[in-house]
Amino acid sequence: MIDRFVPVAGFVFATAIGIGSLAADEKRQLDAHEHGHGSLNVAISGTTLEMELEVPGADIVGFETEAKSAAQKKTLKAAMKDLRTPAKLFQLPASAGCELKKASVEIEGDSHEEEKHGHHSHEKHAKKEHSHDHHDHGKKSAHKDEEHEASHNEFHVTYQFACAKPSALTVVQFPYFDRFKNAEELEVNIVTDKGQTKFEVSRDKSQISLAGMI
């Protein structure tokens, strides 16, 4: 699916207002933590191409808590390596001559336990934990471990490219879905000097056309 292409006067305005608000919208969607669904923000100005990927941990490695077993650590290491190699995930036209300049991969934790309790419940929870301190320190530690297990991790990845011929960026393919089998859909937000639009890509529809947008 593609939304209507909206012209924007000036890339600085588009980046500050357009992709900023799009990223905020996508962040709110990710806060709902819908497995299989992530977001990709793309900004193209002059010869610079920037991409920002935000996706639940389950989509990338199949689990959301901290990697503990040898198998989980091996899976995480391999995923981190591939995330730093965007050519394996997002295929750009070779004629555009895009060279990767920067890549950053971060894992961000999101504790649903804390969100659930809220400010006032935290006070009650703290008193309850204080009471547990006097009666059973072991139970308190176990409770903290359970709370830690409730944390959901998300991957936040950014890339910056220098493209020799940005006008050749007419299509983007997504082998991302072949690499990460748990991923189902990406909401792709595009901002260029000419305007902004939104796509939805999926395992069944893993290509977008940027013709007329660059």
C-alpha positions in Angstrom: 0.0 0.0 0.0 1.2 3.5 -0.8 -0.2 6.8 0.6 -0.6 9.9 -1.5 2.8 11.6 -2.2 2.8 15.0 -0.3 5.1 17.7 -1.7 7.2 19.5 1.0 8.9 22.9 0.5 12.5 22.4 1.6 14.2 19.2 2.9 15.1 20.7 6.3 11.4 21.4 7.0 10.5 18.0 5.7 13.1 16.3 7.9 12.3 18.3 11.0 8.5 18.2 10.7 7.8 15.2 8.4 10.1 12.4 9.4 10.1 13.6 13.0 6.3 13.2 13.3 6.4 10.0 11.3 9.0 8.5 13.7 6.9 9.6 16.7 3.8 7.9 15.2 5.8 4.7 14.5 7.3 4.8 18.0 3.8 4.9 19.5 2.9 1.9 17.3 6.0 0.0 18.5 5.1 0.8 22.1 2.0 -1.3 21.5 4.6 -4.0 20.8 3.0 -5.8 17.9 5.2 -8.8 16.9 6.0 -9.0 13.3 5.6 -5.3 12.7 8.3 -2.6 12.6 9.1 0.7 11.0 11.7 2.1 8.6 12.2 5.8 8.2 14.1 6.9 5.1 15.3 10.4 4.4 17.0 11.4 1.1 18.6 14.8 0.5 21.1 15.6 -2.2 23.6 12.7 -2.1 22.8 11.6 1.4 20.5 8.7 2.3 19.6 8.0 5.9 17.6 5.1 7.2 16.2 4.3 10.7 14.9 0.9 11.5 12.9 0.2 14.7 11.6 -3.4 15.3 10.7 -5.7 18.2 13.4 -8.1 19.3 11.2 -11.1 18.6 11.2 -10.2 14.9 15.0 -10.2 14.7 16.1 -13.0 17.1 13.0 -14.8 18.1 13.1 -13.7 21.7 12.8 -10.4 23.6 14.6 -10.8 26.9 18.3 -10.7 27.4 20.2 -13.5 25.6 21.2 -16.1 28.2 21.7 -19.5 26.6 24.6 -20.2 24.2 22.2 -20.6 21.4 20.5 -17.2 22.0 23.9 -15.5 22.3 24.9 -17.0 19.0 21.7 -15.9 17.3 22.0 -12.4 18.7 25.6 -12.1 17.5 24.7 -13.2 14.0 21.7 -10.8 13.9 23.8 -7.9 15.0 26.4 -8.6 12.3 23.7 -8.7 9.6 22.0 -5.5 10.9 25.3 -3.7 10.5 25.4 -4.9 6.8 22.3 -3.2 5.3 23.0 -4.6 1.8 21.8 -7.9 3.2 18.5 -6.4 4.3 17.7 -3.5 1.9 18.7 -3.8 -1.7 19.4 -0.5 -3.5 20.1 -0.1 -7.2 23.8 -0.6 -8.0 23.6 2.3 -10.4 22.9 4.7 -7.5 26.4 4.1 -6.2 25.4 4.2 -2.5 28.3 3.7 -0.1 27.7 3.0 3.6 29.3 5.6 5.8 27.8 4.9 9.2 25.9 2.1 10.9 24.6 1.9 14.4 22.8 -1.0 16.2 21.2 -0.6 19.6 19.0 -2.8 21.7 16.5 -0.8 23.8 14.6 -2.3 26.7 11.0 -1.5 27.6 9.7 -2.8 30.9 5.9 -3.3 30.7 5.9 -4.1 34.4 6.7 -0.5 35.2 4.2 0.9 32.7 1.5 -1.3 34.1 2.0 -0.1 37.7 2.2 3.7 37.0 3.4 6.3 39.5 1.0 5.6 42.4 1.3 1.9 42.2 5.0 2.2 42.3 4.7 3.7 45.8 2.6 0.8 46.9 4.9 -1.6 45.2 7.9 -0.1 46.9 6.2 -0.4 50.3 5.3 -4.0 49.5 8.9 -4.8 48.6 10.1 -3.0 51.8 7.8 -5.3 53.7 9.2 -8.3 51.9 12.7 -7.2 52.9 11.8 -7.9 56.5 10.1 -11.2 55.9 11.8 -12.8 53.0 14.6 -11.3 51.1 14.7 -14.3 48.7 11.2 -13.7 47.6 12.0 -10.1 46.8 14.9 -11.1 44.6 12.8 -13.6 42.8 10.1 -10.9 42.2 12.7 -8.6 40.7 13.9 -11.4 38.4 10.4 -11.9 37.2 10.0 -8.2 36.6 13.2 -8.1 34.6 11.9 -11.0 32.5 8.9 -8.9 31.6 11.1 -6.4 29.8 10.7 -6.4 26.0 13.7 -5.5 23.8 13.5 -3.6 20.6 16.2 -3.0 18.0 17.0 0.5 16.9 19.3 0.7 13.8 20.5 3.7 11.8 22.4 3.9 8.6 23.9 6.7 6.6 24.9 6.4 2.9 26.6 8.7 0.4 25.0 8.1 -3.1 26.9 9.1 -6.2 23.7 9.1 -8.3 20.7 9.5 -6.0 18.3 9.9 -9.0 18.9 6.2 -9.7 17.2 5.3 -6.3 14.1 4.3 -8.1 13.4 1.0 -6.3 14.2 -0.6 -3.0 13.9 -4.4 -2.4 13.6 -6.0 1.0 15.6 -9.3 1.5 15.1 -8.3 5.1 12.1 -10.6 5.2 14.3 -13.5 4.0 16.9 -12.9 6.7 14.4 -12.5 9.6 11.8 -15.1 9.4 9.6 -13.7 12.2 9.3 -10.3 10.5 6.0 -9.9 8.7 5.6 -6.2 7.8 7.5 -2.8 7.8 5.8 0.6 7.7 8.2 2.6 5.5 8.1 6.4 5.7 10.0 8.2 2.9 11.0 11.9 3.0 12.8 13.5 0.0 13.5 17.0 -1.2 10.2 16.7 -3.2 7.9 15.5 -0.4 7.0 12.5 1.8 4.9 9.4 1.6 4.3 6.0 3.3 4.5 2.4 2.2 3.7 -0.9 3.7 6.1 -3.7 2.7 5.6 -7.4 3.7 6.9 -10.8 2.9 4.5 -11.0 0.0 5.1 -7.5 -1.2 8.8 -6.8 -0.6 9.6 -4.0 -3.1 8.8 -0.3 -3.3 9.1 2.1 -6.2 10.5 5.6 -5.6 10.1 6.7 -9.2 9.3 10.5 -9.3 10.2 11.0 -5.7 13.9 11.8 -5.9 
